[in-house]
């Protein structure tokens, strides 16, 4: 058994203060005492778990009565380690003492050691219980695109057990899964929204029930956790309309859609009467909600050959206002023709790795030309509002 040597050294040092009394008695040629006699627990005993503590009884009848005596109990369970030291007054008429091991840890193996000898015992587990709960949300989109396409079911165990999961809908089994053996404490299982046949589960509400089986074969079932599978990929976080006729028809944005695809932030603009040759520049600002007020500004200009040259700078809004810095992001893509989910429009795709934070507000603008003040034909979307609402990011 592994010990915490520093702790044990401290206990041994404390025992050393008691040893001179025995040395003095030995000089008088009196018989050697047997030391602290451990009555309970017995050596090798499996002690039932008790929340109030494990009783320990010692007998000091054969120990010299002119001193206090100590008993150390060290318990280990995987990463858990605890050391308790007990003092017994042997100067009175009472010779048998019972105390309690504080904060017993289920499954721990403990060693008791005093002036002479040692003894081992193991603490048992409390009655098997399993408590299941949903993670930070109860809805998901099982389209497997990387955005909220799994649902996490957490559970707590009072003792190690083998866990199985069953997903049902209206009382009919949809999916069963073997989670394997889990130790006591908190664990989890992720359902990917697939049925037993491997197909995507239909939209609707589902009940997830977990069953634990301990070493003795005893089974305990959790209360159901209800989750909801939503249709689609759940990636469209924003879909906003824009005013009609507030810009030339060639660049008049009708709708703006912000979508998440695994690791990309995609901004799509619907421009029904788009004339790609008229589009000279695109401006996108993304505020990630960081405390340092950092925002990312994407400029995309078209050269004479019709090729887009996007660039991103990281700016900061606030009192300090340091100069903007360039962000290397070779994965930025700008395309015209078919916008994100639109038959005709513009699309800007920004890799999430180029951004920071876990949410975003987006400002989008498209123009027929570019100057520093945007004093040309432009269209802010939607409706000239500077920021679109906050939306969660999946990265």
N, C-alpha and C positions, 0 to 999 in steps of 0.2 A: 504494500500500500504506500502511495506517495504521501509524504508529509510536507508541511510547511516548516522548513528547517529553522527559519528565523523565529517563528512563534515557539517552536519546541525548545529552542535554545533559551528563550526567555523563561519558559516554564522550568527548565532544568536549573537555571540560575536561581530561580525562586526556591526550588527544592533544596538547593545547596545551603540555604540559610538554616534549614532544619537539620541537616546532617550532623553538625557538631554535637547536638544532644545525644545522638546515637554513639558518636565517637567517645563521649565521656562515659556512657554506660559500658561500652566495650572495654574501656580501661579498667573498670571495676570488675571485669570478667563476668558480667551478667549475660544471660542467654540472649542471642540475637532475636529481635522481634520479627514477627511475620509481616509487618507493614499493614497498610490499609487493605482490609479484606473487602473485595467487591462481592456483594450478595446478588444483586440484580442490576442489569440484565446478565444472563448466563453467557459464557463464551460461545460465540457462533450463533446466538439466538436471533431470530427474526422478530423484531419488536413491532407490534401493531402501531400504526401512525396515530398520534393523538395531538390534536391541535393545541391543547393546553401545555404540551411538553411531555417528554419521555421520563418516567420515574427512574431514579437511580438510587440504590440503597447500598450503604457501606457499613462495615462493622469494625470498630476500633478497639474491641476488647483486648486484643493481644498487642496493642500499640502503646508505647510509653505515654503516660498521662500528663507529662509536664510540658506539652507543646501543642500548637495547632498543626493540623495536617492538611495536605492538599491532594486533589485528584483532578487530572486534566482529561478532557474528552475532546478528541479531534475528529471531525466528520468531513468526508469528501464525497462529492458527486460531480463527475465531469469537471466543469469549471468552478463549481461551488466548493468553498473551503471555509470551515468555521472552527473556532477553538474556544472552549469554555473551561474555566478553572474554578473549582469549588474548594472552599476552606471549611474544615471541621474542627470544632473546639473539643479537645479530648481531656479537658481539665476537670470536668464535672462527672456526675454519676451516669449520665446518658452515654451509651456506647454505640448505639445504632442510629444512623441518620439517613433520611430520605430527602432527596432534592429532585429537581426536574431540569432536564436538558431543554434550554430555551430554543424557541424557533426551530423545531425539528424539520429537516428537509427530507421529503419522501424519497426513498431509494438510496439514501446516503449510507455509506459504510463508515462506521465509527470505531475508534480505538480509545480505550480508557487506559491510562497509565498513571501510577502513583509512585510510592517509594520503592516498591518491588513489583515485578511482573507487569503484565498488560492483559487486556481482554478486548475482543472484537465483537461487535454486533451490527446488525443491519436494520435500518428503519424501513418498515413496510410502506405501502401506498394507501392513501385513503380510498374509499369506494369510487369505482369508475364513474366519471361524469364527462360529458362532452357538451360544450356550448358553442353553437354556430352563430355567426353574425355576418352581415354584409360589410364590405369595405367602405370606402368613402363615398360610394354611390351605388345605386340599385338599377341603373339603366346602362345598356351597352348596345353596340352596333356590330353584330357578328359577321360583317362583310369581309373581314380580314384584310383591311387596308392599312393597318398600323395605328388607326385612331380609335381608341376606346372599343376595340373589337373583342375584349375579354372582360369577364366579370370576376372579381375576387371574392371568395368566400373564406372568411377567417374562422378559426375555431380554437378553443382552449381545452386541454386535457388535464385531468388530475393524476394520470398515470400513463405510462407508455402503452400504446395500443395500435393495432392495425386498423386503418381507416378506409372505408369505402364511401362513395358518393352516389346518390341517385337523383336525377333530375326528372321531374314529372310535370305534366300539364293536364289539368282537369282530371287528375287521378291516374293518368296513363303514363307509363314509363317512357321517357324520351332518351335518356342516356344513363349508363352506369359506368363507374370508373373506380379502379383500385388506386388509392393514393399511396398505400404502403404504410410502413410502421413509422409512427411519429412519437417523439418523446413527450413527457409532460410539459405543459406550458402552452405557448401560443404558436400556431402554425397557420397555413393557408393552402387553398387549392384554387386554381384559376380555370374557369369553364370558358372554352373558346367559342361557345355557341353552336357546336356541332352536335348532331344527333348520333345515335349508335351506328347509323349507316354512313356517317361522314358527311351528310348534307347539312346545309345551313338551317338552323331552327327557324321556324316561322315566327313572325312578329307576335308578341303576346307576353303574358305573365307565366312564369315558371316557378315551381317550388324546388328548392335544393335541400335534401336531407342527408346528413352524414351519420354513419354507423361506426362505432368503435368496438373492437374485439380485443380483450386483454389476453394475457398468457393463459389464464384459466378457461378461456372460451366464453367468458361472459360478454354479452352484447348489450350496448346501450345506444339509443338513437337520439339524435338532436331534434329540437323543434325545427320546423321548416323555415327556410329563409326565402322570401319571395323576391324575385328579380324580374326585370322587364327587358325583353329583346325588342329593339326598335327597328323599323324598316330602313333600308338604305345603308350607306356607309357612315352616316353621322358626321361626315367631314365638313359639310357646308355649315360654317359657323355664322355666316352672315349673308343675307340676300336682300339688298336694299334697292328701292326704285329711285330714279333720278328724274328731275324735271325735264319735260319734253320741250324742245325749241329754245333752250337757253344757250345754244352754241350752233355753229354751222352744222348742217345735216351730216357732213362727212366725218365729223368727230363728236356728234351729239350722243352722249352716253345715256342709255335708257335704264340700265340696271347695272349694279355692281355686286359681285359675288366674291366672298373671301372663303377659300376652301383649303383644307389640310389634306395632304396626300403623303402619308408615312412620314417623310422628313422634309417636306417642302411646304412653304407658304405660297399659295397661288391666288393671284388677284385677277379676276376676269371682268371685262367690261363689255356689255352688249351694246353694239352700235349698228343698228339695222341697215343704215345707209353708209356704212364705212367705205371710204376711199383711201386705201392704204397709202397711195402716193401723196395724199394731203397731210398724213400724220408725220410730223417732224420730230416730236419729242413727247416723252412720257415722264411724269414725276410721281413717285410713290414715297410717302413717308410712313414709317412703322415705328410706333412708340411701344416698347416692350414692358413698360411699367416698372423698370428698375428704379431704385431709390436715387441713383445718381442722375436721373432725368435724361438718360441716354436715349437718343432716337436714331433711326437709320434712314437715310435719305437715298433713294435710288433715282439716278438720272439716266435716261436712255435717249440717245440722239441717233437719227438715221443719217448716214453719209450719202454721198451722191449716188452710190451704187445700190442704195436701198438696204444696206446692212445696219443692224442695230449695234450700238456700242454702249452697253450698260456699265455703270459704275456705281459703287456704294460708298458713302461716307458716313462716319459715325460722328454725330453732333451731340451737343449737350445744351439743354435749355435750363437756364438758372442764372444766379447772380454771377458766378465765376465766368461762364461762357468761354471755355478754352477753345482754341481753333479746331475746326473739324479735322478728322483723321480718315485716311483712306482705309477701306476694308477689302482685303483680297477675297474675292468670291467668284471663282471662275465658273461656277455652276449657274449663274443667273441667266435666264432665258427670256427673251421678249419675242412674241410672235403675233402676227396679224392674220386675219381670216376667220378662224374659228376661235372664239373666246372660251373660257372655262365654262362649259355647259351651254354655250350659246352658239347658234348657227353662224353668226357673224359678229366679229368684234376683235378685241385685243386681249392678250394674256401675258401676265408677268409672273414668272416662277422664280422664287428665291429659296435656296437651300436653307433649312433651319440652322445648320451649322454656322451660317454667316451672321446669325442674330443671337440674342441672349434674352433671358427672361422666360416667363412661362405664360404670358398673355400678350395681346397686341391690340392697338388701335391703329386704323389705317386711314390715310388721306391719299386720295388718288386724283390726278389731274392729267389731261391729255391736251396737246396743243398742236396747231398747224405750223408753228415756228417757235423759236426759243430766243429769249433774251433774259437778262437778269431779273427784270421786273414782271415778266410774263405779260407784257403789254401787247398781246396779240390775240388771235382767236383761240380761246381755251375753253375747257369745260371742267369745272370742279364736279366731282360726283361723291355722294348724291346731294343734289339740291344746294350746292355751295357750302354745305356744312363742313367745317374744318376737319373734325374727327368723326369717324364711325365708332360705335360703341365698343367697349372692351369685349373680347372673346378669348376663351381659353385656348392655349396652345398645347399640342400633344407632345412636345419635345422637352 
